[in-house]
Amino acid sequence: MPANTTASSGSSGSAGAKTGKKKGRRARLIVIALVLALVAGIGYGAYWSVATVRASYPQTNGSVKIDGLSANVDVKRDSYGIPQIYADSDTDLFRAQGFVQAQDRFWEMDVRRHMTAGRLSEMFGSGQVDTDAFLRTLGWRKIAQEEYDTVLSADTKKNLQAYADGVNAYLNGRDGKDISVEYAALGLTNDYKPTKWTPVDSVAWLKAMAWDLRGNMQEEIDRSLMTSRLSKEQIDELYPAYPYDKHRPIVDQGAISSVTGAFDPAATSSTGVGANTVQGATEGLNTQLSSLSDTLDEIPALLGPNGNGIGSNSWVVSGTYTTTGKPLLANDPHLAPQLPSLWYQMGLHCRQLSATCRYDTAGYTFSGMPGVIIGHNQDIAWGFTNLGADVTDLFLEKVSDEGYQYDGKVKPFVTRKETIKVAGGESRHITVRETNNGPLVSDRSGELEKVGQKAPVTNAAPDRGDGYAVALKWTALEPGHSMDAVFELNRAKDFKTFRAAAEHFEVPSQNLVYADTKGNIGYQAPGKIPVRKAGNGTMPSPGWASSYGWEKNPIPFDKLPYEYNPKRGYIVTANQAVIDEKKYPYLLTKDWGYGTRSQRINDLIESKIKGGGKISTDDMQKMQMDNTSEIAALLVPELMKINVSDKSVREAQKLLEGWDYTQEPDSAAAAYFNAVWRNILRLAFGDKLPKELRVKGECLTVLPADSTGPVDEQDKPVRECGQRDTDTAQPDGGDRWYQVVAKLMDDENNGWWQSPKNRKDKATETRDELFGRAMKDARWELTAKLGKDISTWSWGRLHQLTLKNQTLGTEGPDVLQRALNRGPWNLGGGEAAVNASGWNAAGGYEVIWVPSMRMVVNVGDWDKSRWINLTGASGHAFSAHYTDQTDKWVNGELLDWSFGTNAVAKATKDTLTLKPSQ
C-alpha cells in the first residue's frame, strides 16, 4: 500500500468491477488473460500477470488519506466512472482534481509533459531525439516557466500548486507498474521512473494546444512549395477568397466605433487603419520548404492534423426560439482520435460558495491541468471552436557564424545550450539560435540548412550565399495569461466577467460562445493576434528588413469582434470567417475555413425558426449528427448526365439516382460518391502538385519541376514520388477544395480538367471527360476494396475509425498494439459535414479527426444537459471505462449530465472520501 494512504469501508478496484454485471467482469478477465497469453508468446509473460494489469486500477470506494487537505473531500463517480468532486476550499478542490486525474490518466499526463518539455527520448529512446530537438528549439517548457514565474496571478499559481500536490499525493509510494500497465511494458526495455509533477508541467500543455491550433502555418508552407510547379495565378485559384455571399460569417453586424474606438456590435462602418493586407507584399520571396514541412510532420499532432479543413462546431440559440424558454448551447471540437480521449469529464463543486471556495463548475478538462476548459458553472455556459487566426509567420533569415542580417547590420544570435537525455544511449547536445523573429527552426535538420537555396528573391535581398535560414515567429512563444483565463471563465457570472476572462485567453485564439441563466447569449473573438507591418501572412517574409515583421502590440482586445443578444436570436461558430474583411480594418487571417459546416448549421436553425417551430435539446443533438454533403449536392447532378458506356461503371453510377446526399455508414451511394470525389481531386489537382505535397510513396511520371513547356526531346519526363504524410497530403478534400471546384464548374475546358499528356492513360481535355474517368477509377478502386457486388458496399466499411493508444499503441510491438488499441468502427459523416468525421482524400478514407466530444447544455436547467466523450474516463487499457462511451458516441447518443447535488447523488455508483493525513 502506498505511503500516506489507507483504504477503509470498501476495497480498491474500478467502479465497473464493483457495480457491473458478473458477465462483463468475466469478459474483461478473459481479455486480460488473452493479452497475457499473447505477451507470453513474445517472452514478456514472466513480467506480466493479472495482478500487474489490475494493480493500477483506481480505488473508487472507501477512503484515502492524503497530505495537505484541510477537510474531507468526496469523489462521487457515476456508472461511467465520471467523477464529481465536492470540497470546502479552492485548494482542496484542485488538490483532489490532481489526485483523481492521476488515478485515471497519469501515463497520459506523463507522456504529455515529456512531449511539451522535449524529453520524450528519456522515455522512448533515440527515435524521439529529432522531435525533442525541435520542441527544445521552440522552447515550450521555457516559455511556460516564464509564464509561471513572471506573468500568472498569485491565485492561479496557488491553484496550480494545489493540483500538483494532488498528483504527487497519488504518486507517493507507487512504482510505475502500480500507476499504469504501460509502465510495466516500458520497464522491459527502460529503467524509467516517473518523477513528481510540477505546476509548470500543467502550464506547458497550453503550448501544445496552441501548436495544433496555430492557424495557417501549413498553408504558408504549402503555397511556397507549389511555386516549383504552379504559377501565382494557379496558386491563387487553389486558395480562393472566402465566399461571404454564400456562407455567413460569425459576426454579420458591428464595426470599430468612430466614437469609442472600440468594436461596437451596433456600429455600421469601421474606422482606423489595421494591418497592411496588400497581396504580393512578400512576392518574390517564396521558398521550397519541403524539409521544414517534413520536420513539422514529425511533431506529435496531439489535437489533430493542422489545416483549414480541421475545426469544430458550436452554436447557441436564444430562449425565444427554444422549447425550454432558456438558451441551448452545443459544442463538438474536432480533434485527432485518441485513446484515451483528449478530454476528461469532471465536476468541481464547492459544497458552499464563499470567498475561499468559489467554484461550482462541470465540463471537459485536460488531464494534467486544473479547472474546466469547456462547460458551465451555476450561472453561465461556454463553448470553444478554433478561430484560426494567423498567429505564426515564417521569416527567411540571412545568417552567418556571427549572427543574422537586419537593416544592413549583423546582429548576434541569442543562443542557449540544450542537453537531450536518451534512454539506453548517450545524451545529445544542441545549440538553439534565435533572431528577433524567433528561433531558427531550420537548424534542426541537415536538409533544413538548404532551405532558401533556390528561393527567387528581389534585388533588395542580401546575397544568397549558402541560402537562407528559416525563423518562426509565433505569439505562443511569448509569456501569456491563458492559464489565468481558465479559472476566470470557471468563475464568470455574466457577460461582463466572461469577456474579462476572454481577454486573458491569448493563445490559442478561440471563438467563445456564451449563454447565461438570465437568457442572454453572446460571442467573443479573443486572442493575441499580430498586426503585420507588411504582407498578409500567406508567404514567408524577409527577416532582414525592419519594414516587415510585426508591430509591437497585437490587435487590442477592445477592437476584436463580439456579439451580445443579436437580433437573429442565435450564434453559430464553425471556423468560418469571423467578420467580413471589407467591414473590418484588421487582418485576422487569409486562411479561414470556408464555412460549409457553419452555413449548414445556420440553415438548419433558420428552417426550424421560419417554420414556426421551437428548437429542443433533441433537435440540437440531431443537428450534431447531420451528415449532408454539400459537394455531393453540387456534383451529383452533373455526374448523372455523363454517358457511361462501361456496364460496371454505369451500375455504380445508378447508386447516385435519388440519393439525398446524406453520408450514413450503410450508404453505398455515399461510398461511391466519395470515391469519385477523391479521384476527381487526384486527376484535376493532385497529380499536378509538387512531390512535397503528394502522398509519400505514390509515384508519377511527370515533367521536371523547372520545365516550362510540353514534353519534347529536351524535357524528358522523370519519376517523382510523393513525400507527405497521408494525413496532411494534398488535395485533402476539405471545403477549400469545394470552393475551388465550384468556381471551375462552369468552365468546362479549364486547364485544371486537362490531365497530363505524358501519362499512360488517355488524357482528358474537358470537365466531363475527367469526371467520367474519375467515375471509372472509383468503380475499380471500390471493387478492389469492397468487392465487385455493389449491393455489399457501404460508406462505413471504407470510412473506419480505429482508436490507438498514443504511445505504445502506435510504436510498440504488434501484440502490444492489439492489447492497447480498439476498433475499428464504421462511421458516417465526413469531411465538411456537421458530423465531421474527417478523412484526407489524398491519403484514403480512414477517419483522421472526429468530434472529440459532444455536449448540449440546457442552460438554467443544468441536469437536463447531455454529454458524451469519444472514449471513456479511464486511461487504463482493461478498465470497464476505457472505451465505454464509444459505441454511444458512434451512434450519436448522449449521456445524461448530472450537475445539481441531488442529481449527482442519484447517479452516484461509487464514493471515495479523501481525508487529511493528520
N, C-alpha and C positions, 0 to 999 in steps of 0.2 A: 504494500500500500504506500503510495507517495507520501512524503513528509507533509505534515500540517493538514492532512485530510483524514476525516473519519466518517465512515459510512454508518448510517443507522436508519431504522424504520423502513428498510427495503434494501434489496440487493442491487448491484450495478448491472448495467446492460442497456441495450437500446429500448426505446419506448415500444417499438414494434415487436421486439422479442417478448415483452411482457403482456401487451394488450392484443396482439394479432392472433389469428386463429392458429391452432397447432399445425394445421396443414401448411400454412405459409411458413411457419418456423422450420418445419421439416424440409420444405423445398429449399430454403436458404442453406440449411446444413448440407443438403445433397450437393448444392452448387459449390459450397466450400470444399467438400470432400473431393469433388471432381477436379477443382482447381489444384488442390494439394496433390492429387494423383498425377496431374499434368506436370506440375512443378517437379515432382519427384522424378519424372521421366527425363528431366534435363539436369538432374543431380542436385536440386535445391531442396528436396523433400526433407533432408535432415535438419534443415534450418527452419522450416515452416511447420506449423501444426494448427489445428483448430484453435488452440489457446492463443497462438500468435495472432491469428486473424481477428479473434474476438477481444483480445486484450485492450484494444484501443477504443472499443465502443464506449460512448459516454455514459456516465451514471446520470439517470434522469429521475430517480426517486430517492427519497430519504433525505439525508443532509450531508453537507460537506463543510468543514471548517477551512477558511482561507484567511490569510493575513490581510490586514488593512481595512476590513469592513468595520463600519461604526454600528451597524444594526443588521438584523436578518434581512436577506433578500430572497424573494420567491421567484423561481423559474418554472412557469407553467407551460407545458407542451401539449399540443393537440394531437390528433391521431396521425398527422403527417410530420410530427416532430418539430413543428414550428414553435419557437419559444416566445413567450410574453414575460417580460421581467418587471417585477414590482419592487421598488426601493423607496427609501425615505430621504435620500440626498443625491445630488448630481454625481458626486464622487462614487458612491456605492453603485449607482445605476451603471456608470460606464466601466467600473471595475468588473461588475457582473457581466456586462456585454463582452468584454475581452475574454473572460473565463469561458463563457458559453460558446463563443465563436471558435475559440481554440479547441474546445471539446469536439466540435463537429468538423472543423476545417483547417487545422493547423498546418498540415502538409501543404495545402494550397497557399496559405499565408506565408509559409517559409520559402517556398519556391518564388512566390511573387516578390518578396523583399530582396531575395538574391538577384532576381532579374533587374529590379529597379536600381540596385546598387552596382550592377555589373560584376556580380560574384557567382554566376551560375557554374563556372568552372570548379568552384570549391565543392559543389555537389556532384556534378556530372562529368567532370574531366575535361580533357583538352579539346573536345569537339565544340565547346562553348566559348573558346578563347576569343575568336573573332567577334562574336556577339558581345561579349563582355567589354572588349576593347572599344567597340563603337559606343556602347552605353556609357562607358567611362568618359569617352570624348564628349558626349552630350552633357554629362555631369548631373544627371537627375538627383542622385543622392546628395551631391554637394549643394545643389540649389535648395533641396528640402531641408538640409541642415541650416542653411542661411535663413530660410523662412522661419524655422523654429526658433533660431537664436535672436533674430532681429525684427521680425515682422508680425508674427502671430500674437494675438492678445494673451494676457495672463490667464484669462478664463479658459480659452481654448487649450493652452498648454497644460492647464490643470486637468482638463478632461482627457487629453491625450495621455498624460502620465497615469491617470487612473486606469485607463484602458490597458496600457502596457503592463501595469501591475497585475491586472486581472489575468492577462495572458500568461504572465510569468508564474502566477499562483497555480495555474493549471500545469505548467511545465515542471514545476518544482518536484524533484524526486522521480521524474519519469524518464525512462530511456526512450530512444527513438521508436523501438518496436511497441512500446506502450502507448505511443501517440498516433501512429498510423502504420498500416501494413506496408506502405511504400518504403518506410524507413527500414523495415526488415529486408525488403528486396534490395534496397540500396546498400545495406550492410554487407551484402555478399561480395561487393567489389570496392567498397569505400568505407573508411572508418569515420565518416562524417557524424558529428553530434550537433543537434540543434542548440543554438545559443539563445540568450534572453532577448525578449522583444524590447524595442525602444520606441519612444514617441515618433522619432524621425522615420522609422520603418512605416508608420501609418501615413505620414505626410507624403512620402515619396510615391505612394501609389497614385496620387493625383497626377503625377507626371506621366505615368504610363497611360492613364486615362486620357490625358491631354494629347499624348503622342498619337494614339489611334484615332483621335477626333480632330486632327490638326488642320484639316481643310484641304487645300488644293495642291499640296506638295507633289503628289503623284502626277497630277495633270501637268504641272510645270515641267516635270521631268519628261513626261510622255510627249508633250508638244516639242520639246527640244530634240528628242530622239527622232521625231518624224521629219525633221528638216533634212535628214540624209536621203529621203526618198520623195518627199512631198513638197510642193510649193507652199508659200504662205497662204495663197488663196485656197488651196486644198485643205490645209490645216484648219483654216477658218471655217470651212464647210463642215468639218468634223467636230467643231465646237461652236454650234450655232448660239445665237443670243437667246436669252430666256424668253419664252412665249407669254409675255404679260397679258396679251389679248385672249389667250386660251386658259391660262392657269393662274388663278388669283393669288397674289402674294399674301403673306400673313396679315400685314397691316395695309389696308386699302384706303385709309384716310390718315390725315395728320401730316405735319411738316415741322421744320425748325421755325419757331415763332420769331417774327420780326420785333416783337415787344420784349419777350423774356430772354431770347437767345437759346432757349431750351426746346426740346421736342415737345410739341403740343398736339394731342390727338385731334383737336378741333381746328388746327391751323390748316390753311389751304395751299400755301406755297412756301418752300424753304428759302431761307436767306443765308448768306455766308458762303465761304469757299472751303471746300473739303480737299480731298486728295486729288492730285493730278492723275486723271484716268485716261490720258491720251494714249490710244493704241499706238504701238510701234516705238514707244519711248526707249525700249531696250532692243529694238530691231537691230540685227547685225551682230548680236552677242549670244546667239544660240550656240549650244554645245551638245555634243553627244555625251550623254550622262549614263551610258549603259552600266558602267561598273558601279556607279553610285546607286543606281536602281537595284543591281544585284545585291549590294550590301543591305539596302533597305528591306529587301525580301527576307533577309535572314533574321531581322529583328522580330521577336515574337509579337504577333498582332493579337494581343490579348482580347481586344474588343471586336476584332473583325478586319477583313480586308479594307484598306482605305481607298476611297474613291467616291465619285459623286452619285453612284448608284446605291451606296450604303446610307442608311438613315434610320429614322424612327417615326412613329406616329403618335400624336397626342391631339386631343381636342376636348373642348369644354362647351357645354350647352347651358344657357341660362334657364332658370326655373320657369320662365314664361312659356317655354316650349317643351317641358318635361312632364311626365306623369307624376313625379314626386313633388312638383312645385318648388324644388330646390335644384341647384346646378348638379349636373352629372359630368364627371371628368374621366377620360380614358387615356391610357398611355401604354405603348408597347415599343420599347427601344430595340432596334435591330443590331445585333452583335454576332460575333462568331459563336457557333455552337460549342459549348464547353462542358466538360464533366469533371467536377460538379459545375453547375451553373455559376456564372459570374455573380449572380445575385443571391442574397441570403435574406429570407423573410424574417421579420422580427418586430416585436412591440417593445417600447421603452416607456414605462409608466411610473410616475411618482404617485405614491399612494395618496398624497395630498399635496397639491401645488403650493409652493411657498417660495420665499426668497432664496432658500438653499436647495430647493428641489423644484425645477422649473420645466420639466419635460413630461409630456403625455402625447407620444407620437408613435406611429407604426408605419411600416412600409418595407422598402427594399434597401438593404445595406450592402456594403462591400465587406467581405471577410478581411479583417486586418485594419479596419478603420472605424472609429466610433461614430455614433449618430446614424440618422436615416437619410439616405440620398434622395429617394423618390417616395412620396406617400402623403400622409396627412397627420395633423395633430387634432386637438379638440375644436379648433376654430377654422382652419384653412386646409385645403388640399393643393398639391402642386405636382406637375409632371415636367419631364425634360425631353427635348429632342435636340439633335445636333444642329446648331445654327449654320455651321460650315464656313464661318468667317475665315478669310485668308490671313492667317497669323504666322506664316512662315515665308521666307524668301531665301533663295539660293543666290549667292554672290560669287562671281568669278574674281579671284584674287591673284595679282601678280606678286609672286613671292621669291625670296632668295634666302640664303642662310642667315642674313642679317635681320630680315623682317619682311614686311609687305609694303607695297607702294600705296600711298594715299596723298592725293593732291600734289604729286610730284616729289614727295619726300618718302623716305623709308622709315616706317615706324616699327619698333621692336614688338615681337610677339609677347603675349602673356602666356607663360608656359607653366606646366605642372607635371610632375612625375607620378605615374600610377603603376602599382605592382599588382598583378593578377595571379592569385594563388590557384594552383591547379591540382585537383585530386589525383594522386598517383603519378605526378610529374613535377618538373621543375617550374618555378614561378616565372612568369613573363613580365617584362618591363616595357612600358610605353611612355612616350612624351606627348602630351596634349598641347597643341599650339592654338592660340586664339587671336583673332583680329577684332577690330571694332565692330565687325559684322557677325561675330560668333565664332565657334570652334571650326577648325578645318576638318571637315568630315572626310575629305579626300586623303588624309594622312593614314587612314586605317586600312589601306589596301594598295598593293603594288600596282594594280590596274588603275586605281583612282589617281595615281600620280600622272597618268596620261590624260586625265580629263581636261578638255580645253585645248588639246594639241591641234585639233583640226577646226576649232571654232572660228568662223568668219567674224572678224572684228572690224570696227571702224578705224579710220586713220588716227583718231584721237586716243586709241588704246595703247597701252605700253607694248613694247616689243614682246613677241610671243615667247621667245627663248625656248625653254623646255615645256611651255604650256602654262595653263592657269590652274591654280588650286581652287577648291570649292569650299566656301564657308556657309554655314547655316545660321540664319537669324530667325529667332523663334521667341514669341512672347513668354513661353513657359520656362525659358532659361533665365528669367528674372524672378526674384522672390516675390510672392504674392499672398493674397488673403483668402484664397478659395477655401481653406480649411475653416477659417472663421465663418465663412458664409454657410457652411453645412449646419453648424449649431444655431446660427441666426435664423435660418429657414425653419429649423425644427421648433423654434420658439415664437415664430412670427404669429401675430394676432389678426392682422388686417393687411390691406393692400399697401399701406404706407410702410409697415415694418417688413413686408415681403420685398418691396422694392429696395429697401435699405440693405437687406440681406443679399439681394441680387447684385447690388453694386460691388460687393466683395467677391462675387463668383467670377473671377477674372479669366481663369483657364481651367478646362476648355470652355470656349464660348458656346453657350447653350440657349435654345429657346425655352423660356419658362412660361408655362400656363398655370392659371390660378383660379381658385374658386373659394368662397367662404360661406359660412352658415347664415350670413345675412342676405345671401342671394347675389352677391357680386361676382363677376368673372373678370379676368384680366390676362394680360400678356406683357412680358418684358424681354427685350433682347439685351443681355448683359455681355460682358467680356472685355478683355484688354485687346482692342483691335487697332493695329498700327495705322498711322497716317503717312503715306509714302510721299517723298519729295518729288518723285518722278516715276513713271511706269504704272502698270496696273497689276503686277504680281503674277502675270501669266508666263513670263520667261525669266531666266536668270538675269541678274543685273550686274553692272560693272561695280566692283568693290573699291576701285582706285580713285573714285571721284566723289567729292562731298555733295555734288548736285544730285546724287542718288541716295539710297539709304532711307531711313525713317526719321520723321520728326521726333523731338524729344518726348512729347506726350502723345498718348493714344487718343482716340475719339473720346471726348468727355462723356461720362455716363449720362448726364442730363440731356445729351443730344442723341442718345440711342433710342430707337423706336419702341413705343409701348402702346397698349390699348387698355381701356377700362370701361366695361359695360358698353361695348359697341352696339349700335342700333340694330344690326342684323341678328344679335342675340346668340352668337356662337363664335368661337375662335378655333381655327384649325392650323396646326403646325406639323408639317411632314417634310421638312428640309427644303421646301420651296423658297423662292426669293422672299426676303423679309418685307421689302418695300420696293416700289418701282424706282429704279435708279434715276429716272428723269425727275422725280419729285424729291430726291434726297441728295444732299451735296457731298456726302462721304462715301468712299468706296468700301463696301463690306467684303465683297468678293466678285470675281467674274465667273466663278465656277459653282453656281448653285446646282442642287438637284433640280430637275426640270419640271417638277410639280405634278406628275401623273397621279401619284398616290393622294396628294393633298386635294387635287381637284375632284377626284372620285369621292373622297370623304365629304367635301363641300356639297357635291351633287346629291349624295345620299341624304344628308341632313336637310338640304333645301327641298328635296322631293317630299320628305315627310312633313315638313312645316307647311309648304304650299298646298299640300293635300289636306290640310286642316287637322293633321294628327299630332299627337304628343309623343315625344321620344322617351322610351323606357330604358331601364337597365338592360333588359334583354335586347333591345334594339342596338344599344352601344356594343354589346357583346357580339351580335351578328355582324355589325359593321367591321369589327376587327378581323373577321374571317372572310371578308369579301374577296373573291378570287378572280374578279373580272380582269381580262387582258385588254388594255387599250390598243396595243399594237395589233392584236388579232382583229379587232373591230375595223381597223384601217386596211389591213392586208387581205383578209379572207375574201371579201367581195371581188377583189382583183384576181386572187388565186383561182377562184371558181370560174372565171371567164377564160382561163387558159385551156386551150385544146390539147389534151394529153393523149398521145397515141398508145403508149405502153399500158397494157391492161392492168398490170400490178400497180403502177403508179396511179392510174385512174381509180382503182379500187380504194387506194389510200385517200385520194382527193375527195371521194364521196363522203369520207368521215366528217368533212367540214360542212356538209349540207345541213342547214338547220341548227348548227352549233350556236349556243348562246354566249360563247366567248368566256365561259367560266372554267377555271382550271381545277376541277375536282380530281382527287387522286385516282378515281376509277375511270377517268375520261380518256378514251382512245383518241378523240379529236384533239384534246389538249396536247397529248403526247406527239401526235403527228405535226400539229401546227408549230410547236416549239422546236421540233427538229427542222422544219422548213425555215423558220426564223433564224436558227443557228447557221444553216447553210447559206441563206441569203447574205448574212453578215460576213461569212467567210469568203464567199465568192466576190462580193462587191467591195469589201474593205480589207478584211483580214489578210488576204493574200498579197495585198499591195503595201502593207505596213513593213517597216524595217524589222529585222530579225530580233532586235532587242525587245520588241513588244509582243512578238508571237510566242505561242506555247513552246516551252522547252522540248526539244527533240523532234518537233514537227518540221520537216524539211521541204523546201520548194526549190525548183529551178527558176531563177529569176535573173534579170539584168543586174550587172554590178551596181552598187549604190551610187556611184558617180557617173553613171550613164545618163545621157540626155536625149537619146532618140530611140528608134525602134531597133530590133535586133538586126545586126548586119555583120560583116566579116570582122569589123573592129570591136564590136560589142558582143562578145560571146557570153551566153548565159552561164551562171555559176550556181552551185548548190549551196543554199544557205539554210541553216537550221535555227529554229526559234530558241530563245534564251530566257523567257519569262515563266515564272511560276504559274501554274494553271489557275490559281485564284485571282491573279492580278493581270493576266494577259488581256490583250485587246483584239477585236472588239468584244467587250464584256456583255453587251446586250441590254444594258440599263437604259433608263428613259432618255439619256442624251442621244442614244442611237435611235430611239423612236423619233426624235426631232430631226435627226439627220435624214432618215428615210422619208419622213413626212414631207420635208422640203424638196426632195428629189422625185416624188411620186409622179408629178405631172410632166416631168421632163424625161420622156421615155427613151431618149437617146443620149442621156447624160453619160459622160465618160466613166463615172463610177460603175455603171451597169456593164461596162465592157471588160470582159476577163482577159488576162494577158494572152498574147498570141503565141508565146513560146511554151505553152503548156501542152501536154499530150492530148488533153481533152479538146473537143471542138470549142473554139472561142465563142463567147456571147457578145452580141452587139447592142441589144436593146434590153429594157427592163423586163419585158415578158419572157424573153429568151432566158435571162438569168433566173427569173422566178421558176420557169419550167425546169431548168437544170437543178435548182435547189429542191424542188418537189421530188425529182427523181433521186437525187442524192440522199434526201431524207428518208425516202421509202426504203432504200437498201441499207442505210445506216440502222434504221429500226428493225429491219429484218434480221440483221446481224445481232442486235442487242436483245430484241424481244420475240423474235420468231417470225416466220412467214405469215402465219394466220393472224390477220389484223384484229379478229374478234378477241384475241387474248391481250391486245395492247392496253396499256393504261399509263397515265402520266405518273402515277405514284411509283410504278416499277422502274421508271427512269430517274425520278426525282426523289432520291432517298437521303435520309438523314442518319448518319452514324455519329453517336456521341463518343468522343475519345477523351480519356484522361489526358490532361495537357502535358504530362511529363513522361512517365514510363509507359503510358498508353499510346504514345506516338513514337518513342525511341527505344523502348525496351524489347526484349525477346518476344517473338510471336505469341508464345504461351502466356506471357505476362499481359500483353495487349488484349488477348481474348478474355483474360480474367478481369481486367480493369475497364474495358470498353463495353458499350451497349448499343444494340441496334442490329440492322437498320430498320427504320420506319418509313413507310411510303407516305409522302406528303402531297397535298395540293398546294395551291397558291403559286407564287413565282415572282420573278423579277418585276419590280414596279407595281405589283398588285398591293392592295391594302394588306392582305395576308402575305407579307413579304418574306417568303422562303426563297432567299436569293440563290442564284446559280450564275456561273460565268459561262456565257455562250461560247467563248473561245476555248474553254477548258473542258466542258462537258456539262452534264445535267445534275451532278451531285450538289446537294444543299450545302452552301458555304456560309450563309448567315441567316439568322432567324429572328422572329420576335422573341427576344431572350426572356421576357416575362410579359404577362398581360394583366392589366388591372382596370376595373371600372369602379370609381369611387362615388358612392351615394352620399353626397355632401349633406351633413346635418343629421342623417340617419345612418351613421357610420357602420352599424352592424349589418346593414343590408348591402354593403360593398362586397366586391368579389375580386379574387386574385388567383394567379397561378404562376408557378415557376417552371422553367424548362426542365429541370431535373428534380432535385429534392433538397431537403435541408442538410443532408449529411454528405460529407466527403469520403466516408468510409465505404469501400467498394462492395462490401457484402451486407451493409446495413439495410434494413427494411426501407429506409428513407433515402437511398442513393438515387433512385430514379422513379419514386412512387408517384410523382406528378406528371411524368412524361406522357403516358397514354392519354390522360385527360387533356393535356396541352395539345397533343396531336389532333384530338377530336374537337378542339375549340371550347372545351368545358372550362369553367372557372370554379374555384372553391369559395365557400362562404368565408368572409374575412371578419372575424370577431374582433371588436375593439373595446367596448364597454366592459366594466368589471363583471357584470352578470353574464354577459355573452361569453366572455373568456372562461369564466368558471364553468359554464355549461359545456364548453368544448374541451376542457382540460382532461387529458388522459394520464398525465404524469406530472408530479410536482417535486422539484428539488429545492431544498432550502439551503442557501449559502449562509453560513454563520461566522461571526467574528471568531478568530482563533483564540482570543483571550476574553 
